[in-house]
Amino acid sequence: MRGITDPILSSLSLAGLMIFCVLLLSSALIEFLSRHIISFNITELKDRVRAWWIMAFFFFAAVVVNRSITIIFFALLSFMVFKEFVTILDTRRADHRALFWAFLCIPAQYYFVSIGWYGMFIIFIPVYMFLFIPIRLVLTEEPKGFLSSTSAIQWGLMAFVFGLSHLAFLSKMPAINSGRVNGATLLLFLVIATEMNDVFQYLWGKAVGRRKIIPGVSPKKTSEGFWGGVITTTLCSLFLRFLTPFNVEETLFFGFIIGVLGFFGDVVMSAIKRDVGIKDFSNFIPGHGGALDRADSLCYTAPIFFHLVRYFYY
Amino acid sequence: MRNILRVLFFIFILRPVLYIFIGLRIYGRENLPLSTPYILIANHSSHLDTAALLSLFPIHRLGKVRPVAAADYFEKNPFVSWLAHTFFNILSIERAHINRECNPIDKLKDALKQKNVLIIFPEGTRSKDGTIGPFHAGVVHLIKEHGNIPIIPVYLNNMYRALPKGELILLPFFCEVHIGQPIALEGPKDTAVKQLREAVIRLKENRS
């Protein structure tokens, strides 16, 4: 039993309190705006903030309760997101069994995380599944569309199972800095910074966005949104420094990295949506679209953050 | 006994699978009439279709919903027949050897008289790729003979990807049920069949 003086527990509580205050402030602000500015279309914003309350609650609960719950939480997230991904793909009848194995990968990958088998966690999808999925597809003897099926399935596994499972592995990393920081606090830092970057980029874009940054892929994204978001995230990550072993310069560096990668995660998924011709991945989260619309930046920030931290601090 | 098994199956297997594993989305539920009898007309691409349509109804009304099924397929094997009757409460009709004594329309008319909801797939078979095939005219005979019965068109999306014809493994694809407004059939048999099919196609094309 950890005492109330346990530094990790108090860090987690402080982060929880910060999330709570920020959400309370946003809800109050929206309530104020909707009462005093009638012409302002507020419904989407309200939905978004309400969904943030729910997502923040579940995520925070999953991180605080224990490691198994954290791992199950991310396994379910991978499942949701991978399901949204394959649903929008133009899969062939011949892909059915290969997709079955791809779905089975999710429990396997998270099992390797849960027993802390780093070697298997890191090669299972990039090596074993990479070679196995084409074998299963070959057995259906349907060469037309073979390459696009293998590529799409493997890409989905890499981004949404392998990539997101880094969040679960991060949560299992042991305590460092004389017990002040561990995997759970690092995970909070990464997820809060990534999601706040999404919000900042959206808000900057809405407020002062003029010049389109990548109109061919994402017509709503602007340079002002991008730079405003990255700079705000970089600065705000300083408030979260107590969750990490970083000094001030390192925190700024990681904040910056998360801001830039988060943006690219977002636009890469936008390109996929454009390619298949849909707007949102699903309507799972009101106001946000699908789980994938929320988790897209994490697919990019999680693996890079994990490996940088593991290399330099463990 | 069968009713108890069916209720347990719905509560503990079918609903969790459809709503959690598959993530079934239902649009236009308000178009379902409150009073029975009526007929649900849907496109057919998977065994999941029947399950999805049955899941639209509250548990206590399950006994009054009868998916119409082909006897030559579902009564071939006693085990399959038992499964289909117990869990899905099918109303099996003869497709071959029809004569005056054994007319499937009579069986359906009786079911409607007893205020059942009928689920009918007028394509008569499962589509392999989700395209909507030609409709058979049998259902129009039933509607003309019974008269004045609400007909609800339904479009089922993506079911063939979750559980294709000839496949035993169910995969989690998001699936959709689009329920349309009741339609009134006009004119001779051929135009009525066309109207039914067009109603389902319209739901497919107008889905958001």
Interface residues (C-beta under 8 A of the other chain):
Chain A: F79 K83 E84 V86 T87 T91 R93 H96 R97 L99 F100 F103 S282 N283 F284
Chain B: G23 R25 K128 D129 N158 R161 P164 E167 I169 L171 P172 F173 F174
